[in-house]
């Protein structure tokens, strides 16, 4: 089955700096890569996602890049703010063809702390 | 509310007890997923429903775990003879599209934190 590795496990930055979280996946059939933000005791919330026919996607301060050949994808957060502090999870799935986008394999998570 | 609702929010069970966890998906959502999230880990897939049909239960860890969605709306995850290793947060998620889709991503509930003593 699919295996997703995520690094680093913890990341500490100063407010205004950029943060980068990286993930690798094992199954070349995976074609959907969402990122979730989870605050303590709360639900995972989708912050951005990308399909394998796209190399990069940006939404305001957040961007995701995908390298299909190397089987890795990254989350970039610019101009970090204290409210960005949370646990971030990458995930992968094989959408379409009978299986589903919703059957996600998650990484282990990155605890991001943004210091004011 | 418009979100996915789960109850109870917290559940403490003694080892060997049976528990039932409830999920109310967003109205009209076809797909419903259950995930298990151990402390400090990412969620792990348990099972998937499309309407009332359970199409994938490959993630259920043992035959003590059972899920149902009899009318294609509310779902219940039942764990029989709970063990300490069952302690985790159980997350439910729903999606408007069959199987979820790029244009209809998963909406998660806040989860039920199960502690088995």
Boltz contact constraints between the chains, C-beta under 6 A:
constraints:
  - contact:
      token1: [A, 43]
      token2: [B, 108]
      max_distance: 6.0
  - contact:
      token1: [A, 43]
      token2: [B, 109]
      max_distance: 6.0
  - contact:
      token1: [A, 43]
      token2: [B, 110]
      max_distance: 6.0
  - contact:
      token1: [A, 44]
      token2: [B, 108]
      max_distance: 6.0
  - contact:
      token1: [A, 46]
      token2: [B, 105]
      max_distance: 6.0
  - contact:
      token1: [A, 51]
      token2: [B, 102]
      max_distance: 6.0
  - contact:
      token1: [A, 89]
      token2: [B, 42]
      max_distance: 6.0
  - contact:
      token1: [A, 100]
      token2: [B, 99]
      max_distance: 6.0
  - contact:
      token1: [A, 100]
      token2: [B, 100]
      max_distance: 6.0
  - contact:
      token1: [A, 101]
      token2: [B, 100]
      max_distance: 6.0
  - contact:
      token1: [A, 101]
      token2: [B, 101]
      max_distance: 6.0
  - contact:
      token1: [A, 102]
      token2: [B, 31]
      max_distance: 6.0
  - contact:
      token1: [A, 102]
      token2: [B, 33]
      max_distance: 6.0
  - contact:
      token1: [A, 102]
      token2: [B, 95]
      max_distance: 6.0
  - contact:
      token1: [A, 102]
      token2: [B, 99]
      max_distance: 6.0
  - contact:
      token1: [A, 102]
      token2: [B, 100]
      max_distance: 6.0
  - contact:
      token1: [A, 102]
      token2: [B, 106]
      max_distance: 6.0
  - contact:
      token1: [A, 103]
      token2: [B, 45]
      max_distance: 6.0
  - contact:
      token1: [A, 106]
      token2: [B, 42]
      max_distance: 6.0
  - contact:
      token1: [A, 106]
      token2: [B, 43]
      max_distance: 6.0
  - contact:
      token1: [A, 107]
      token2: [B, 42]
      max_distance: 6.0
  - contact:
      token1: [A, 108]
      token2: [B, 42]
      max_distance: 6.0
  - contact:
      token1: [A, 109]
      token2: [B, 42]
      max_distance: 6.0
